[in-house]
């Protein structure tokens, strides 16, 4: 098997141990790249909602501490929690809009309660990720991510002009303009690692300009202690569960689930750049990443701060440096925990002027919008998906701006649809369910997963071919694929003595058929990896356990194996049937 393009540059794979100085050196680089974003996101939310400086100091401390804990968990994997890869955790820009709403309507205590409750939905998604793979699709995730930018941008634009009383008139526009100009210029002109530093350099330069105008808060930095915990600030919980809670909860749950889908994308991407040889995606690691994300949100709620998510910066740095060792993730987490106990270091970031913070957020949200577009496009967009994405996006925009029949919907469910993310996201989920229902009907069968399964599966596939009026040769081909897929699954490791069930589904697909075999997980390697390895062993007599894989590889157009903690899903595409 040929190594992937990124894999050729891997110096230390995920399971290898680089020297400690190298690991901590890269960890320090990653921490420096992301600490500003981790601290500035709470700053954006709390400043926009009119929160206190005391709470801001606490929220920044808690955010950095939680990110440190969860980054370590992502790297080392504790049970089923964690990906086992270098996945940095940081405060989530996706939550900016709903967190501002919670702060405005019920203060930090309501925010903490909503974050805790919504985190349980993420745990549930991690435990049953295989069941919702057809509903929470990349099209849904991409649409909601684009709507995040639409929802937050008016708030950010309002912050661009905010400066302390008595500040020069040009202080806000000049410092904000310089920040955006520097970030964009470096991002466009630089290559490699310098491009990753563009936001940090832009904020530093913008703050320097702001200090020249006298709007950088040096007093906050001078008053902060060198080491210790922030005094007060923990908000507690709002357990009244009043109208504001029920109005905001659907939006929090939706953003939480969308954030989980973004984590799925990051956890898949980090696997591609963490090994020398190309490997099929291990969805057990993906489930672990989502579970760690949920743990981070739960801790964020308990600590009373902004929820977190995976940062794709770790993927870019891993690809650039070729160091994917888990030690780097542990090093980053430890550095975050140390920084959380250095109030003066955090105060340097919190003292950044509001116009500079808003300028940074403008670029961040602009890129978030592009990320949403990329997610949609990379999944492949046809006419039907285009309808789902386009209609959902513009319905979200319309409700966010209050222009879609406001006399009927403005007060509906306590103003639930006034949030563009909720309205557009709900529309995308509904249309996706409709699209799934409109596809050719899947034929399904279920049987015990043992040697007795061969006969009913063979009969099921022959009947499926007969219903579609396909030829005898096609029926025999499907029958052979089913037999070899079952033989391969039977040969895999796992709990032989346990009672397991097999579910088989079959459907038409543009000049072909899609067969899906679902059963309990085994513990051996992914079938895609094993099929790919067959290409390296063409000489000699094949081992007995390889025969079924070779036949399956010959008969099918593609074989995809998704391994979850509790489920194996083998999807076989067959082209050219008639």
C-alpha positions, 0 to 999 in steps of 0.5 A: 500500500502506498503511503498517503501524501501526508503520511510520507512526511510523518516523523513520529506517528501517533503511537510513537514517543518523540523526545520530551523536549521536542514534544514540549516544544511543539506543545508550546507552539500549539499553545501559543497559536491557540491561547488567544482564541481560547481566551478571546471567545469568552471575552466576545460573549461577555463583553457583548452581553454586558457581563462583569469583569470579575466573571470575565476573569473567571470564565477565561481561567475556567475555559483554559483549564477545561481545554487543558484537561480535555486536550489531555483526554483526547490524546491519551483516551480514557476508556471510551472517552478521547480520540487517542490523537493530538486534537486541541480543545478550545472555546467554540465560536459556534456557541457565541450567538446562543451564549450571548442570548443566554447571558442577556436573558438569564446571566451566567447562571442560566448559561451554565445550566444550558451548557450542562444540559446540552452536553448530555445530548452530545454524550448520547450522540457519541454513544449512538453515532452510527444511528444518526449518520444519515440525519446529521449529515455534512450538509446539515452541519455546513448549513448551521455553521454558515448560519452561525456567522450570519447570527453573530456578525451583527453583534461583532460589527457593533463591537467594532466601534466600541471604545472607552469614554474619552478615547480619540475618535479614530481609536476604534476604526484604526485599531480594528482596521489595522488588525484585519489588514495584518491578519488578511495580509499575512494569511494571503502572502505567507506560507507554511507555519507563518500563515497559522500565526496570522491571527496572533500577529494581527491581534498583537499589532492591533493591540499595539496600535490601540495602546498608542491611542490609550485604549489598551487596558494596562490597568487590568494587566498591572492589577492581575496576580502573577499566579493563583486563582481568580477571586469569585466569579463562579456563577452557580446554576439557574434551576428555575427552568423558566421560559428563557431556559426552554426557549434557548435549550433547542438552540443550545442542543442544535449547536451542540450536535453541530459542534459534534459533527465538526468534531467528527470531521476533525477526528477523521482529518487527524487520523489521515495525517497521523500515520505513515501508511494510509488507514481507513477511518476508525470510527471508534476513535471518532466516537471517543473524540465526540465523547471527549467533546461532550465531557469538555462541555459538561466541565465548561457548564460546571465551571461556568464558562463557554463550551469548547470543541476541537480546533483544526489548528492541531491538524495543520500543525501535525501535517506541517511538522510530521509529529503526530505523537500523543505526547504532544497532546499531553504537553499542550494540555499541561501547558494550558493548565499552567497558563490557567494559573497565571492570571497576569498572562491571561490578563494580557489577552483580556486587556485587548481592546474591544475593536481589536477583539471584534476585528479578530472575530470578524476574520474568525467568523468569515473563515467559519462561514467558508468552513461551512461551505467547504463541509457542504461541497466536500460531501458532494453536492447534487441538485437535492442537497443543493435544495436542502442547503439553499432553502435552509440557509435562506430560511435561517437568514429570514427568521434571523432578520425577522422578515418571514411573517413576523406577525405569526412567528415572532412569538411562536414558542417563546420566540424560538424561531427568531434565532437563525441557527435554530430555524435554518438548522431545523429546516435542514434536518427536516428536509434531510429526513424528507430526502432520506424518505424519498430515496428508493426503499431499502429492503431489510432483513435481520437474522442471527449472526452465525453460520445459519445466516448464509441461507437467509441472506442468500435468499434475501439478495436473490429476492431483491434482484428479482423484485428489480427485474435484474438478470440471473447473472446479477442475482448470482453476483449479489449472492456471491457478494453477500456470501463473501461479506458474511464469510469475512465478517465471520472470520473477524475476532470478537465475542464468539460466544455472545449472541449477536444479530445481523441486519442486512439492507439493500437498495438501488443506487444510480445504475447499481446497488448498495448492500449494507451489513450491520452487526456487533463490533469485532476487534480486528483491523478495519476491512478496508485496510485488509482489502488494501493490503491485499495489493501488497501480497499478490505473489504466492498462495493466499492465506485462507482468511484472505480468500473471501476478501479477494473475492469481495474486492473483485466483485464489488465496486467499493467496500466501506467499513465503519467501526464503532464501539458497539456496531460494525457497518460494512457498505458494499457498492455494486455498479453496473447491475442490470 
